[in-house]
Amino acid sequence: MPSVGTLLRVALGGAIAATAGDLLQLSIATEILRLPERLLGSLLLVGTVLGVLGIPQYAYGYSARAALALSNRRRWKLVTIHGGHLFAAFGCAVHGATGLFLSLVPRRGHAVDPYQGILESGPILLSLWGIAALAFLAATLAEVCLCRNWRERAFNPLVLTLAIVLIAELFPPELGHIVGPASVNIAHVFFFAFHLRQANTKHRDN
């Protein structure tokens, strides 16, 4: 059985890959990248593959987070684990479907507002978004119940996501439309990195 630290490293690598994938997808959707059509198509494929491979690794991170918790609240640990696994599965599906959606939209001269694009993406992608969002809420609200102090609560993925979205509003629109929609994956980079550090500290103390 891999150690908690190993699981968190895998999850952190997945979050970094997924964030890179998000940034590529969003840069193409908003037309910040102005490159030849063939190159844009290749970058979109890379961005989609990074997310599809990276986001499923979040399941390991949520399991490791529950294992690290000193709380005896078994119910919240189970919700954190199963909610995190469900989010990893549907988050992967959302990222892959988004890549497919963008590949079908003419890119040059058809910049997409990411938030508006979600609303106009059709019932299938909207349904995937909805299920992923509910799973994310379940996992992160349960994770809050496992926290022991304000630092752990501050690194909760939902708290981090909301903070990043608010900060993104201060950026110029072209940058805010990339950072804001990528906030969930960016938040998981900080979340897994924080708990990896906690796991390493606990290992040294033992």
C-alpha positions as CSV (number, residue, x, y, z in Angstrom):
1,M,0.0,0.0,0.0
2,P,1.6,3.3,-1.0
3,S,2.3,5.8,1.8
4,V,0.2,8.9,2.4
5,G,3.1,11.0,1.1
6,T,3.3,9.0,-2.1
7,L,-0.5,9.4,-2.7
8,L,-0.3,13.1,-2.2
9,R,2.7,13.4,-4.5
10,V,0.7,11.6,-7.3
11,A,-2.3,13.9,-6.6
12,L,-0.1,17.0,-6.6
13,G,1.4,16.0,-10.0
14,G,-2.1,15.4,-11.3
15,A,-3.2,18.9,-10.1
16,I,-0.2,20.6,-11.8
17,A,-0.9,18.7,-15.0
18,A,-4.6,19.5,-14.9
19,T,-3.9,23.2,-14.2
20,A,-1.5,23.3,-17.2
21,G,-4.3,21.7,-19.2
22,D,-6.8,24.2,-18.1
23,L,-4.5,27.1,-18.9
24,L,-4.0,25.7,-22.4
25,Q,-7.7,25.1,-23.0
26,L,-8.7,28.6,-21.7
27,S,-5.9,30.4,-23.6
28,I,-7.2,28.9,-26.8
29,A,-10.9,29.4,-26.0
30,T,-10.3,33.1,-25.2
31,E,-7.9,33.6,-28.2
32,I,-5.1,34.9,-26.0
33,L,-2.9,32.5,-28.0
34,R,-2.7,33.6,-31.6
35,L,-1.0,30.8,-33.4
36,P,-1.6,28.8,-36.6
37,E,-4.7,26.7,-36.6
38,R,-2.8,23.4,-36.7
39,L,-0.7,24.4,-33.8
40,L,-3.7,25.5,-31.8
41,G,-5.3,22.1,-32.5
42,S,-2.2,20.3,-31.2
43,L,-2.0,22.5,-28.1
44,L,-5.7,21.9,-27.4
45,L,-5.2,18.1,-27.6
46,V,-2.2,18.4,-25.2
47,G,-4.2,20.5,-22.8
48,T,-7.1,18.1,-22.9
49,V,-4.9,15.0,-22.3
50,L,-3.1,16.7,-19.4
51,G,-6.4,17.3,-17.6
52,V,-7.9,13.9,-18.5
53,L,-4.8,12.2,-17.1
54,G,-4.3,14.6,-14.2
55,I,-7.7,15.0,-12.6
56,P,-8.3,11.3,-11.8
57,Q,-5.3,11.4,-9.5
58,Y,-7.3,13.7,-7.2
59,A,-8.9,10.5,-5.9
60,Y,-5.6,9.5,-4.3
61,G,-5.2,13.0,-2.7
62,Y,-8.6,12.9,-1.1
63,S,-8.0,9.4,0.3
64,A,-4.7,10.6,1.7
65,R,-6.2,13.7,3.2
66,A,-8.8,11.6,5.1
67,A,-6.0,9.2,6.3
68,L,-4.0,12.2,7.6
69,A,-6.9,13.6,9.6
70,L,-6.7,13.0,13.4
71,S,-10.4,13.3,13.7
72,N,-12.4,10.2,14.6
73,R,-15.4,11.4,12.5
74,R,-15.5,8.4,10.3
75,R,-18.6,9.6,8.5
76,W,-16.9,12.8,7.3
77,K,-13.8,10.9,6.2
78,L,-16.0,8.6,4.1
79,V,-17.8,11.6,2.5
80,T,-14.4,13.2,1.8
81,I,-13.1,10.1,0.2
82,H,-16.2,9.1,-1.9
83,G,-17.0,12.7,-2.8
84,G,-13.4,13.3,-3.8
85,H,-13.4,10.1,-6.0
86,L,-16.7,11.1,-7.6
87,F,-15.3,14.6,-8.3
88,A,-12.2,13.1,-9.8
89,A,-14.2,11.0,-12.2
90,F,-16.7,13.6,-13.3
91,G,-14.0,16.4,-13.3
92,C,-12.1,14.3,-15.7
93,A,-15.2,13.8,-17.9
94,V,-15.9,17.6,-17.8
95,H,-12.3,18.4,-18.9
96,G,-12.4,15.8,-21.7
97,A,-15.8,17.0,-22.9
98,T,-14.7,20.6,-22.8
99,G,-11.8,19.8,-25.1
100,L,-14.1,18.1,-27.5
101,F,-16.5,21.0,-27.4
102,L,-13.7,23.5,-28.1
103,S,-12.4,21.3,-31.0
104,L,-15.8,21.6,-32.6
105,V,-15.9,25.4,-32.3
106,P,-14.1,27.5,-35.0
107,R,-11.3,29.1,-33.1
108,R,-10.1,32.1,-35.1
109,G,-12.4,35.0,-34.6
110,H,-14.7,33.1,-32.3
111,A,-13.4,33.8,-28.8
112,V,-15.4,32.1,-26.1
113,D,-16.2,33.7,-22.7
114,P,-15.5,30.7,-20.5
115,Y,-18.4,31.3,-18.1
116,Q,-20.8,31.9,-21.0
117,G,-19.4,28.9,-22.8
118,I,-20.4,26.6,-19.9
119,L,-24.0,27.8,-20.1
120,E,-24.1,27.4,-23.9
121,S,-22.3,24.0,-24.0
122,G,-25.4,21.9,-24.1
123,P,-27.2,19.6,-21.7
124,I,-24.6,16.8,-21.6
125,L,-21.7,19.0,-20.6
126,L,-23.9,21.1,-18.2
127,S,-25.0,17.8,-16.5
128,L,-21.4,16.7,-16.1
129,W,-20.6,20.2,-14.6
130,G,-23.5,19.9,-12.2
131,I,-22.6,16.4,-10.9
132,A,-18.9,17.4,-10.6
133,A,-19.9,20.6,-8.7
134,L,-22.1,18.6,-6.3
135,A,-19.4,16.0,-5.6
136,F,-16.8,18.8,-5.1
137,L,-19.1,20.6,-2.6
138,A,-19.7,17.3,-0.7
139,A,-16.0,16.4,-0.5
140,T,-14.8,19.9,0.5
141,L,-17.6,20.6,3.0
142,A,-16.8,17.2,4.6
143,E,-13.1,18.0,4.6
144,V,-13.7,21.2,6.6
145,C,-15.2,19.0,9.3
146,L,-11.9,17.1,9.5
147,C,-9.8,20.3,10.0
148,R,-8.2,21.0,13.3
149,N,-7.2,24.7,12.9
150,W,-7.6,27.8,10.8
151,R,-4.6,26.9,8.5
152,E,-6.2,23.6,7.5
153,R,-9.5,25.4,6.9
154,A,-7.7,28.1,4.8
155,F,-6.3,25.4,2.5
156,N,-9.7,23.7,2.0
157,P,-10.2,23.4,-1.8
158,L,-13.5,25.3,-1.8
159,V,-12.1,28.1,0.3
160,L,-9.1,28.4,-2.0
161,T,-11.3,28.2,-5.2
162,L,-13.5,31.1,-4.0
163,A,-10.4,33.1,-3.0
164,I,-8.8,32.6,-6.4
165,V,-12.0,33.6,-8.2
166,L,-12.2,36.8,-6.2
167,I,-8.5,37.6,-6.8
168,A,-9.1,36.9,-10.6
169,E,-11.7,39.6,-10.6
170,L,-8.9,42.1,-9.9
171,F,-7.0,41.1,-13.0
172,P,-7.4,42.5,-16.5
173,P,-10.4,40.6,-18.2
174,E,-8.2,38.6,-20.6
175,L,-6.2,37.2,-17.6
176,G,-9.2,36.9,-15.3
177,H,-11.0,34.8,-17.8
178,I,-8.2,32.3,-17.6
179,V,-7.4,32.3,-13.9
180,G,-11.0,32.3,-12.7
181,P,-12.2,29.3,-14.6
182,A,-9.0,27.4,-13.7
183,S,-9.4,28.2,-10.0
184,V,-10.6,24.7,-9.0
185,N,-7.5,23.0,-10.3
186,I,-5.2,25.7,-9.1
187,A,-6.8,25.3,-5.7
188,H,-6.0,21.6,-5.7
189,V,-2.3,22.4,-6.3
190,F,-2.2,24.3,-3.1
191,F,-4.4,21.8,-1.2
192,F,-2.3,18.8,-2.0
193,A,1.0,20.7,-1.5
194,F,-0.1,21.8,1.9
195,H,-1.1,18.3,3.1
196,L,2.1,16.8,1.5
197,R,4.1,19.2,3.7
198,Q,1.9,18.2,6.7
199,A,2.6,14.5,5.9
200,N,6.4,15.1,5.6
201,T,6.4,17.0,8.9
202,K,4.5,14.2,10.6
203,H,6.9,11.6,9.2
204,R,10.0,13.6,10.5
205,D,8.4,14.0,13.9
206,N,7.9,10.2,14.2
